[in-house]
Every structure is written in C-alpha cells, then in structure tokens.
Amino acid sequence: MACPAAAIGPPPVLALELVPASTDVDTNGTAAVSIVFNGTATVTLGRFDRSTYTVSLAASVDAGWVCSVSPSTMTFSDSGTQKFNCTVEIPPATGNVTANLTVDGRIGGAFSTSASASSRIQVDSPLAAGRGRVTVNVQGPAGGDIIPYLATALVLGAAGASWLAYLRFFRKKKAP
C-alpha cells in the first residue's frame, strides 16, 4: 500500500544568493575583463526527510556574454548551505552597458523545486586612446590668482583611471 501524500512531508526548499548584488566595472576597451561573483545555495529539508537531492546550477547574462558557474551541481543529504562561483567574461571594447547576471538552480526528482539569484553589472564607457583638450586651473605663485590654461592631453588609459600630468610653463624672455 502506498503512503498517503501527507505522510511524505514538505518538498525541499532551495534559496540562492549572489554577492555582490551589483557591481560597476571599468574596462580599458582593449582586453576582455573577467569578474567573479560568489554565491550560496541553501537547501532546507523537511524534519524527517532523509533523501539525497542534487541541485543543478546554470548561469546566463542578458547581454549574451560568456559566463560559467562552478560547481554546476551540488549534492545535499541534509539541510545546509554550499558555495559556488560564477565567472562573467566582458568582451573587449564593451562600454556604457548595464547587464544582468542570473543564476538558476533546480532540484529535480519527485519534488521539483527551483530558485534564482541575480546581480546587475554596470560597465563604464571606455575612453579611446588619443588626444584631447583639457582645462587646467593653476594657482599663481604665493597664493595668487587661479589661471585657467587650455592644454592638450594624451590619453593612454581608460575612463575612470587615474592619470598624472606634468605641466611645464615657460616665460617669455624680456627683450633687452
């Protein structure tokens, strides 16, 4: 005789979490950038549940970027939490984009349970190498007036990167 459904107990509960929930990325515009998210999968089993469950994980990014999750499967024979990592590859020359990473988890079998976690990825716009015009405010000697100078800057890095400029000012020689 089969056990009534009420005697089987509640199905397992799956919860996923990704850290960080949101991240801003600066790219240099010429090379791919890899970012790693840490995650946890928590399974809560019924009080008398002695079954073993396999959680399958899959990751995707709505921008179509390559991503992977490791490990892609986890085994739970009791309630608990296990860690996973998710790596996202941002292609070169990507900028000014907001994308969403989603990790989906599923417990298969008689009690099919699923959960998902997501994180927002903001990629800042890369600044192409080249020349640009900047205004530099320079304070005169001994706390004198602030004088704006228009200068040409050579950009070697990316937007958001720190850069240091050396400025040399020449005085005109007075005529004899």
Order of alpha helices (4+ residues) and beta strands (2+ residues): alpha-beta-beta-beta-beta-beta-beta-beta-beta-beta-beta-beta
